[in-house]
Structures are given as C-alpha cells and as structure tokens.
Amino acid sequence: MNRKRISFRLSIYILSTTIVVISAIVLLNYNYTKRMLMQHIEESAINQSELIINRIARQIITAQEITRNVANQSLYYLKHNDLEFFLKNVLEANQILNSIHVDMKPEFSGGKLQLSYSAHKDSSTILCSDTGNKWIFKQYPDIYSYLEKNPNGFWTDPYSCEYTGKGLVISYIFPVKLPGTNHIAGNVSGEIAMEYINQIVSGIKIGEEGASFVINKSGLFLTHPVNEWIMKKNLFELSEKILPKNIDEIQKMIKEEKRGSGFAYPEMFNYRKSWFYFAPMPFINWTIIILIPDKELFNDLWLVFREIVFVSLLGVLLIFTIFIFIFRHTLKPLVQITQDIQDFIFEGRKDSVKNEIITLIESLEEMQARHGQFIQEQNQSKKDRRRFEKDMKSAKEIQLNIIPSGYPAFPDRDEIDLYAVLKPAQIIGGDLYDYFFIDKDHLLFAIGDISGKGIPASLFMAVAHTLIKSNADVLSSKHIVEQLNKKLIVRNTNQHFLTIFMGILDIKNGILDYCNAAHNYPYILRANGSIESLDETHGLPVGIYPNKLYNSSTAVLRTGDTILLYTDGVIDCRDENDNTYGQQRFEENLQNLNNLSCFKMVTKIENSLRLFKGTSEQADDISLMALQYKAGKQ
C-alpha cells in the first residue's frame, strides 16, 4: 500500500471515509425509521386493544346493570309469584345473558328449605325451572359470607356450567337485600358464555398473522386461538424458549394492571420472534394481549433497507472510479516534480518509485544539517521561558504585596473581624480587594474583578488599587467610585473594565454606605442566622464611560453581623464534568457559616470550592472577603 501512487491512496482514504459516512447515515436512518414504525405499531396495538376492551366492557357493564336490576326487583316478583315471568322477560330483552339464577335463603323462599330458581336459554327457547338447592357455586361454597365482603357484587372466574350445559361461562353475582336494610336475603347471578367473549376477541383482525387473547391475573388463558389452551395453560408457566427472561417483571405489571410491550417466541408462530402488547381490562381483572410476528412488522423496512444498501454500494463504486480519474489528472504535476527532484538529488542512482510522498521524504533528508541549529534555538527558547517564569513569579510577589494580607487584619481594633484571600487563575490575575481606615471611625473595604487575566489585567489592577487609596479622601463610596472611573479611563489603553463593590462602614453605629458598580451582590449573614443579599446595583463597570455618575445605598450592620464579598470566580468554578459551582450551592453553604470567625468562614468556602473542583484547573481568579461587625465588644 505504501508503494502505491498518491492518487490511488487518496482515493482509498476518501472512499473509506465515504463508506463510513454512508453506512452511518443508512444505519441512523434505519434505526430512526424502526423507532417510528414501532411507535406507529404500538399506537395501532393500543387502538385495537382499546376496541376489544371497550366491546367487552360494554357487555360486562350491561350484564352488571341487568343483574343488579333483577336483584333489586326479585323480592317483589317472588312475593307476587311472577318471578318466572320476570326472568323470562329479562332474558328475552337481553341477548348478552346466557342465563339468570336467583338463589334465596330459606327464610325468604316462601316456605321452602331453599329456593334456587333459574332461567336459561336453550337454542331459541327460554327455560325456567326451580332448581331447589342444586344451584351451588363450587368456587364459592359459602357464597353469602363472600357477598358480605363484596356488597357491590363480583365476577366469578370462568367455570363449566353443569346445569345449563353451555360450556365455560362467567357470572356476575349481586346480593338481594331487604328493602331499606343491608340484610342479604339471597343473590342473583347473571351468566355470560365465554364463547361470546371469545367471539368478540377473535372478531377483530390483528394484521395478517397476528392474534389476540385474554388472560386473568393469574396468567390463565381465558380465550386463545388454540382452544386446547383455554383454561389449561398459564402464560406465566411457559418455557423460557417462548417468553423473555424478564417474565417476572411482566407478571408484576399485569398483576398491577399496567400496560406494556416486548418480544416473545410463541409456539403458535413456530417460535418465530414476535412483538406483543398487553393492557388491563376494567371491572373484571382481565388482561388483553395482542401478538404480531416480527417478520410481519418489519418486512417492508427490511426490503427498503436492502435496496438502500444496494444503491449505496453502487454509489461507492462510482465514487471510487471518479476519484481515481480526478486525482490522476490533478496530481500529474506533483508526480512530474517528484520525479525531477529525485533525478536531481540522486542523479539517476535510484530507481523511480510509485509513491511520491516517500520520494519527497527521502529527498528532504538532505536537510538534516539544519537540525543542530534547531536544537540551539530550542535551548535558547527554554532559557527565555525560565527567565519569563522567574519574572512572572516576581510579578506575583509584587501583586500580592500590593493587596493587604494577614490575620487579624487590624489587631488593635476589636470592633471588627476581617479576613480576605485572592487566588489567581494564572500566576498573576485581575482580581483585587483592599481595606483600610479612612479615619479612626470609618473603614473602607472594596472588592473588584477586572476583565481579562494575566499581565495586562494585573497591571490594570495595580493602577486601580493605587487610585482607590489616593481618592479615599471623602466618606462617600459613590464619590470615590466616580473618581476611580474618571482616572482609570485616562490610563485604560487596553480597554479593560472593572466591576467593583465599595463600602464605607461607620464603626460607631454599623451604618454601611456602599456603591456597587455591576459586581456580584454581597451577602449579609445576620447574627440571628438569617441571610440577606445586597441586591442593588448603582451603575456600569468603571473604566468604560467617562463622567459616569454612580448612586449609592446604605445598610445597617448589627453586632455579630457579617458581610461576605466575592468575585465571579467563586460561582463560576467548574468541576471535572464542566458543572458550575453556582449561586444556589454557594447560598446553601452560607447557611453553615453562622457563629464562625471570618477566617473560618473564608477557609470553609475555600475547602468547599477545592472539593467541588477536584482535579479540574481553576478557570478564573477567585477572591473572598468576610467582615464581621463586633461593636460593643471591648
């Protein structure tokens, strides 16, 4: 491959890239189409299941209402000896019911030990008979105790009706109560043939080969295309060859009457992969399941996919042929130049090669003599860098000497506790802070953030720091900020600007006069544990517009209150996943700083930032200042 001409190699590279891109597009399109198709299939399955559920639910609700009405009127018709007439009329008017059974306790059976009266359909004839005590639900030998627990009636599981001989049936049983009381005199059961339910389920076509069936909560098949499975096989007991391994989760969802879908390998489809969807049926604790072969679902998609792959392969071959033709004609001058260079350097002592790049490399090896000069220049560059790092270290020491440091800040002043830190993102930075007494009763403190980083920002910081001290001749924060703005603009050749918060605290009474020029809002941590934000701003950053006027506000610090100032490097601190520390996290941490000294407050915030940042590099300068007012403590 390395000995091939560059035109051929480029064609191979571009062809490989084209194949990867086309394959990715085809695959993405296939997956997207498959997802859309599955969504459409699931929506269709939901609609079909709802259709089956609604049809069955209508019959279930109708049977319930009929049974309840019969129960409410049975005593009346029994008293007037018209019960047979009444039951025949009910069955004639309601085709859904297969039979109706009335069972009365002895004390309400007209002198009989027990009255059990039945009306059922036999072909086109309705037969009525007094069954004596023959009509007993084997599933519920103590039927009246069960009705006491279910006063609103209940549906039985499917059973074989020995009396009517109608095969599998289900019954809705409702108590007959004495008028105006909750005393049960008997019960009425309305019977529906499961064959009727099976006709409803099988009457809705599910695709070309699909099927639907009904199970109860225990997984027993109540309807199924294979009649031998009905009431004999259980869905939850089928082999792993048929059902997926997460059958326990599906069983749990069915018992909790939830909806779901998945894939299985049903025996009725010769163990072919098939998609299924299940949904609960109201009133009766059944579940409808729809089953569609996977091949039927995605057959059209596979046909389209194969056509796309075939067309893509033809396109790739065509592209390869075109690239070979184009590159050979485009790179013909390069081939000629390479041959000329080889003939010039090696004077015909070397056979020509097909790879132009190898030929050029061999020719350029003659330039190795310049390597020594490159090494010398590299060594000189290292010396220059060491000199630069030394200068930067000196600049950092100078910058740190400009701002005040040490703790306590004012050992001879018991009225206040103050501590501040500055951590540049680079060797030197653009954050600043300062604090000093204008006179014996007024403390000026300020914190600021200069746009940019590095040497220009640090120089601008030094100028700003000097101007703050030189203009602190009045007890007005806004006046000092206005003078700072005017004089910075004159010296602002690099178009920097400075956000700054400046405060002047009257030590005697705790009144704070402050001016905020677009800086982060400080927080006051009250001695009682509450936290307040000084969320007023009084103008744009300084150093942008000349003659800009600023406003100021006042706040009152009481004994034990602490004001906390910071730069945006705190809230913009990022961890290894590029998540920011954020204002909310910062405010939550402030809740834990009550009753601490300023040194411990700042140190605790620093530790929190360090733990959050982890191994990620610091992206911005970080400055923190805490000032606690302790008036009255001598």
N, C-alpha and C positions, 0 to 999 in steps of 0.2 A: 504493500500500500504506500509506504514512504517513497518508493521509487517511481510512483505514478506521476503523471503531469498534474500541475496545479489545477487545470481546468476540470480534470476528472475528479480530483479530490474535493474541490469546491462543490461540484455537482452532487457528490455523495453526501457531503455535510448538509447542504441545503435540502437535499431530498430527505435525509434523516429527520431534519427539523420539521419539514413539511408533513412527513408521515406522523410524527408525534403530535403536531398541532391538529391535523385532520382527525387522527384517532381520538384525541381528547374531545374535539368538537362532537364527533359522532357518538362517543360514549356519554358525554354530558347530555346530548340531545335524546339519546335512548333512555337514559335514567329519568330525565325530565318528563318525556312522553309516558314512560311507565308509571311515574308518580301520578301524572294527570289521569291516566287511564284507570289506575287503582282507585283514585278519588271518585271518578265517574262510576266505576263498578260498585264501590261501596254506597254511593248515593242511590244507585239503582236498586241495590240489595235492601237498603233501608226502606225505599218506597214499596218494594214488593213485600217485605216483611210487615210493614205497616198496613198494607192492603189485606194480607192474610189475618193479621191481628185484629183489624177493625171488623172484618167479616165475622170472625169467631166471636169477638167481644159483643157484637150486636146480638148474636144468638144467645150468648151467655147472659147478657143483661136482660134480654126478653124472657128467657127461662126463669131467671130470678124473680122478675116482677110478677110473672104468671103464678109461680109457686107461692109468693108472698100473698097475692090477692086471694088465692084459693085458701091459704091458711087463715086469713082474716075472715073468710065467709063460711068456713067448714062447719062451725058450730051451729050457725043459723040454719043451713040447709039440712044438717043432721037432725036438728030439732024438728024440722018440718017434713022429714022423711023424703027430701028431694036431693039427697047427696048424689045418687046415681045420675039423675037428670043433669045436675050441675056439672059433674065431672065430664059427662059425655059432651056437653056444650063447649066446655073449655077445650077439650081435645079437638073437636071439630073446628073450632075457630083458630087454633094454633098448631100449624103443621110441624113446627120445630120439635114439639114434645112427642116422645115415643109413648110415654105413659105417665099417669099421676097416681101416687099412692097416698092414702090417708090412714094414719095409724092413731088411734085414740086410746087413752088409758082406760082401765075398767070402769072407774067411777064416772066416766063421761061417755061410755059406749052403749048407753041405752039398755042396761041390764045384762049385757054380755060380759063374759070374762075379759075379753079384749076385742075391740073392733079394728080390723085391718082391711080396708076397702081399697080396691084397685080398679083403675080404668086404663086399658091399653089398646093400642091399635094392632089389628090383625088383618094384614092386607088392606082392604078398603073398609073393613068393619071395625067399629069400636066396641070392645067387650068390657063389661063391667061385672065385678064379682066381689063378694065378701070373702076375703081370704082367711078370715078368722085370725089365728095367731101365726100363720105361715110366713107372713111378710116380716122377715127379720134381716137386718143388715149384718152380715157376718163380720164385716170390717169394724162395726160399732155395736157390740153386744149390749153395752149399757148406753143406748142412744140418748136417753134423757139427761144423764149426767154430762154427756158431751155437749148437748144443747144448752145446758146451764152455763157452760164455759164459753159457748159461742151463740149468744142470744140473737145475733143478726144472721144466723144461718151459715152453712158451709157447703163446699163442693166435695164430693167423695172422689177418691181415686177411681180409675176405671175398674169395673168388675164384670163378671159374667152373670147376666140376669137369668136365673134358673126358672123364674116364674113366667116371665114373658117370652123367654126363648129368643131374645133379639141379639144374642151375642154380647160383645163388650158394650157397656153403657157407662155413663156418669150421671150422678143425681145431685140435685141441689136440695138440701134438707133445711126446712124452716119450721120453727116451733109454732104450734097452735096455742094461743094464750087466752085465758078467760078475759072477757071484756073488762077493761079498766084496771087490770092487775098484771103482774108479771108471772103469774102461776101458769105453768105449762100443762095443758090438757091433752096434748098429743103432738103429732108432727105431720107435715106434708112434704113429700119428695117429688120433684119434677125430674123426669128421666129423659136424657138425650142419648141417642145411639152414637157411639164413636165412629161408626161408618159414615154418619152425616158429617162429623168433624173432618174425617179423612177425605171426604169428597171436596170440602172447602179448600183444604191444604193442597191436594193434588190438582185441583181445578185451575190453579194459577201456574202458568208455564214459566219455568226458570231457564232462560236461554235455550240452547239446542239440546244439551245433555244434562242440564242442571236438575236438581231436585230439592225439595223442602220436606221437613218433617218436624214433629213436635215431641219434646221430652218433658218429663216432670222434674221437680227439683232434685230428685234422687238419680237422675240420668236415665230413667227407664223410658224406652221408646213407646210413645202412645200412638203415633202414626208413623208410617215408613213405607217407601215404595216396595220394599220386600216384606210381604205380610208375615212371614215366619219370624221376623224380628220383633213384631209388636207385642209388648208386654212380656218379652222373653229375654231380650238383650239390653244391656245397660251401656250407655255411652262412656261412662267413667271406668268401665271394666274392660274396654277394648285394648288390644295389644299396642305396644309402642310402635310397632310397624305401621299402624293406622294413625294413631294420634301423636302429636308432637310431645316433646319431653316436658313442656310446661303445662301438662294437663291439670295439675293441682291448682295452678293459677286460674285456668279456665273454669274449673269446677267451682272455685271460690266465687268468681264473677257471676256464674249462673245462679248460685245459691243466694247471692246478694242482689239478684235481679238487675244486673248491669248488662250493657251491650259490649260486644267485642268482635274480633275477627282474627283469622290466622290461616295456616295451611295444614292440611292433613293428607293422608294417603288411603282413601276409603276402599273397602273391599268391593263395593258395588261398582266402582270405576276401575276395577282390576289394579288397585293400588297405585293408580296414577296420582301425581301431585294435584291437589285441588284446593281451592280457596273456599273458606266458609265464613259465614256471618251469623251471629246469634243475637236475639233480642227478647226481653221478657214480655209475657202476655199478662195484662191486668186481670184482676178479680179471681184468677184461678191458679196462680203459681205455676204456670207452664212456660216453656221457652220454645220459640220458633227458631229453627236452624235452616239456613239456605246454603247449598253446596253446589259449586260450579267447578268443572275441571280446569286446571291451569292452562292446558293447551287451548281450550276454547277462549279463555280470557285474552291470551297474548299471541294468538296465531297471526292476526293481522299485523301486530307490531313486529313479529319476527320476519315476516315477509318483507315489510318495508325496510327493516334493518339490514337484511341480506342484500337488498337492492342498493341501499346506500353504500354498503361495504364494497360491492362490485364496482359501482360507479367511481368510488374513491380510489380503488386500485388502478382503474384505467386512467384516472386523472394523475395519479402519481407517476405512472409510466410515461405519460405525455409530458409532464413537467420535467422529468429526468432527461428526456430526449431534447427538449427545448433548451435546458440549461447547458447541456454538453455543447450544443451548437453555438449558443451565445458566448459561452466562456472561451471556447477555442478561438473565435474571431476577435473577442475583446482583448484577450491576453496574448495575442500573437506578438505585439511589440515587446512585451515583457520577455517572452521566450527568446526573441532575437537579441535583446540587450543582454540577457543572462549568458547567451552563447558567446557574445562578443567579449564580455568581461572574463569569461573562463579562458577564452583563447588568448586574451591579453596577459592575464596573470600567469597562467601555466604554460603559455607558448606552445600549445598543442600537445603537451606532455600528458594530458589527462583525457581519457575518453569522455565523450559527452554523456550527460545523464538526462533522464527524463524529468526529474524533479527539479524545478527551477529554484525552489527555496533552498534545497541542500547545496546547490551550486553557489548561490549567493553567500550562504554561511561559510562555506569553505574559502570563498574569496575574501570575506571580511576578516577572517582570522589573521590576515596580514596586519591588521590594525592593533594587534596586542601590545605593540610597543608603547602605546599611549596609556597602558594600564598603570604604569608606575606613577605617571603624572596624576592620574585619577586618585590613587591611594594618597598621594601627598595632599591633594585638595580635600580629601575626606578627613584626614588627620587635622588639617587646619580648621575644618568646619567643626570638628569635635572640640578643639581648643576654644573656638569662638563661642560655642554653646556653653561650655563650662564657665567662660567669662560672663556670658549673659545670665546664667543661673546665679552666679555669685552676685551680680548687680541686682537681680530681682530679689534675692534674699536680703540684701541691704535695703532695697526699697521697701520690703515688707516690714523690716525692723523700724524704718523711719515712719512708715504709715501707722504702725501700732504705737509708736511713741507720740504721735500727734494726738490720738484719742486718749482720754483718761482711762485708767485701769486701777486695779487693786480693790481690796475689800477689807474693811468697810470703806466706802467712798469718802466719807467725812467722819473720821474717828472722834472729832471733838464736837460733833453735832448730834445730840440724842434725839432730835425731833424727827429725823428721817433715817430710813434704811434704804440703800440704793446699791444695785449691782447690775452690770451690763457686760455683754460679750459681743464680739464680732468674729465671724468665721468666713473668710473669703472663699469663693469657689475656686479661684486660681491662687497663685502665690500672693497677689495683691488684688484688691477689689474696689468696689464703688459704693459700699455701704458706709454710713457714718453715724456716729452718735456723739453727744457731748453733754456735760452737765457742770455747772459752776454757779456760785453765788454772785448775783449782780450787786447786792448789798447784804447786810447781815440778816435780813428777813425775807429775801426773795431769791429763790432757787430757779435758775433757768435750766431746762433739760430739753433735748431735741434728739430725734432720730430721723434718718433720711435714707433714700435709695436713689442712686444716680443711674441713669440709663447707661447700659453697656457694662463692660468688665475690662480688666487688665490695666495697663499703664495709663491710657488716656482717662479712664474713669477714676483711677486713684489720684491722678494729678488734679482733676476737677474736684474730687473730694477734699483734697488738701486746701485748695483755694476756698471752697465753701466753708470748711471748718474755721479757717482764719477769719473770713468775713463775718461769721456768726459772732465770734468773740469781739471783733472790732466794732460791731454795730449794736452790741448789747448795752447801750447807754440809757435806755428808757425801759419802763416797766410795762411794755405793750408788745405782746407777741406778734400781732399783725404788723406793727411798725417795723419790727426787726426783719420779718419775712419780706416786707416790701423793699426795704433797703438791700437785703440779700439778693432779691430778684434783679434790682437795677444794676448792681455791681457785678453779678455773675454774667449778665448778658454782655457786658463790655469785654469780659475775659473768655467768652464761650466760643472759641474758634472752631471747636469740633462738634458744635450743635448738640451738646449734651443737655439734659434737663434733670431736675432734682425734685422728687416728691419728699415732703418733709412735714413732720409733726413737731411743733414747738410749743412748750408750755412754760408758764411762769407761775410758780407756786408760792403763795404767801404763807410762810411758815407759822405765823401767829394765829391765823384763823382757818387755814386749809382751803382758801379760795384759789382756784386754778384758772388763770387766763390762758386760753390756748388758741392756736391757729393751725388748721390742717390744710396743707396745700396738696391735695389729691393723694395723701398717704393712707395706708391701711388704718382702719379705725382701731384705736386702743381699747382696752377693756379695764373697767374698774372692778376689782374684787373687793366687795364690801366686807367689813368685819363680821357682819351677820350671816355671811355665806352666799349672799346674792351676787349676781354678776350683771354689770351694765356695760353697754357699748357706747363710746363717744362717737356716735354715727353722724356727725355733722362735718361737712367739708366746706372750705372757705375760698376755694379758687383752684386754678390750674397749677401744675407743677411750676416751680421757679426756673428761670433761665430760658423761657420761651418768648414771652411778650414783654417789652419794656413798658414802664409806667403802669404796670398792672396793679390794681388795688385789691387788697385782701380784707376779709372780715375776721372776726374772732368770736369765741363763745367763752362762757365760764362754767365751771363745775365746782362742786364743794367736796373736798376730801375730809372725812371724819376720822377720828382716832382709830387706827388699825386698818384703814382702807389702803389698798394697794392698786396703783395704776400700772398696767403691763403694756409695753410698746414692742413692736416687732416690724420686720420688713417682710416683703412677699416671698423671700426665700424660705420662710417657715412653712406657709401653707402650700407653696409650690414644690416642696420637697417630694421626690419620687422614689418609689421602691423598684425592685428588680423587674416587676411586671408593668412598669410605667404608670402605676396608680399614684395619684397625688395625695399628700397628707391631708389637705383640705381644711376648710374653715370649720366644718362640723366636728371633725375629730379634735381640732385644736380647742374648740369651745368645750367639748366634753372633758378634755384633760384639765381645763381650767377649774372644773368642779372639784378636783382633788388637791388644789393648791392652797386651800384655806388654812390659816394659822401657821404658815411656813414663813421662814425668813426669805428675803429677796434672793439671797444666794441659793437657797434650796429650791425656790421656785424656778429660777432660770436653769439650774442644774437638772432638775427633773424634766423640764421641757427638752433640754438638750439630749438627755438619755432617751426620751420618747422618740425624738427625731432620728437618733442614731439606730435604735432598734427597728424603726419603720423602714429606714433607708436600706439597711442591710449592706450588701456588697456593691450597690449601685453608687456611681460617682455623684458628688454634690454638683448640681447644675447651676445654682445661683448663690450669691452671697447671703449669709444668714446673720441677722443681728437681733438681739433681745435685750430689753431693759426693764427692770422691775423697780418701782419706787414705792415705799410704804411710808405713810404719814403716821408719825408716832407722837404728835403734840401732846403735851401734858406729862410725858414721862421724863423725869429729870435725873 
